[in-house]
């Protein structure tokens, strides 16, 4: 009887032991709110464009609405299997985001060790991981506060398919990460290839990060990484690049982004600066995208953001940011300049629910990528009918 009882107890304990060694978590965010736009472009009866104010219910501004599964399995010896499957959706309509992809935000599996992690699948580039959290958009403002068109991708507009990523653990405050995505085109190893490398440092009040992102054929490989890339007509892919900030540069053979950021915390306040240099190189490659202006050479954008946030209480956060973006001259016309100011308040009702208020104002000048007078192009809403636009947003976010 004693042996039988021991056997029954051992069998009953086995599932509990397995449960302790692995876990799967369902998580998500629902972000919904009302947004007012001062000057949204709409087509008029004569075929021109007019500006009208508008009020819209928009989902996923401060953080995209999403649900996901996150899992780990302890393999022993400090090794763990990890995976993430994450779906983005529009809470206003219930439809899937990222072109309808089932797991369009993230879908990867990998290994974690005492030295770092290796992950394989659809992921964000390493600049997003280390620099994105230092941009105002990644802290309290969401995509409307991001740099015009999110042209440097620091606010993670575009994910990378087929990505192999290695991220180190922190050593004396230093962290390193690298990502590589082979293009997968037979006979052309470079086509659609993407890679990035970023380093970060955190020690007390000081945080630093710098990195580089390189994309071959960005219109198809990067901006077209959702489930519905633009159709090909007469052998030329259509443009997947929507924002007028860079939509005229779809024929770029490659894209390079250097970004760096620094932040300093003193008491309840944190001040930061983010710089990026984005280059759409070798314009005129029709295998990458259309080139209606017949452009050649390289389009260059320099972007500088200064931001500040203050934690008044554990429940109340205030943030403010100024961003300046300047493009170089192309085809004999001065490049576009965008000046943007933003501020926001975020109040926690509980650990999982908060309400927030965001205001953004942008003014543009010069000539944009389409060859027309630059219009204000705050991320998310329709581009303005002229060079000025303001957006006010009140929203609610719940995490589960």
Beta strands, then each sheet from edge to edge (+ up, - down):
strand 1: 22-43
strand 2: 49-59
strand 3: 66-76
strand 4: 79-88
strand 5: 106-112
strand 6: 116-123
strand 7: 160-168
strand 8: 174-181
strand 9: 194-203
strand 10: 206-216
strand 11: 232-233
strand 12: 236-237
strand 13: 254-266
strand 14: 269-283
strand 15: 297-313
strand 16: 316-327
strand 17: 337-348
strand 18: 353-365
strand 19: 388-399
sheet 1: 2+ 1- 3+ 4- 5+ 6- 7+ 8- 9+ 10- 13+ 14- 15+ 16- 17+ 18- 19+
sheet 2: 11+ 12-
end
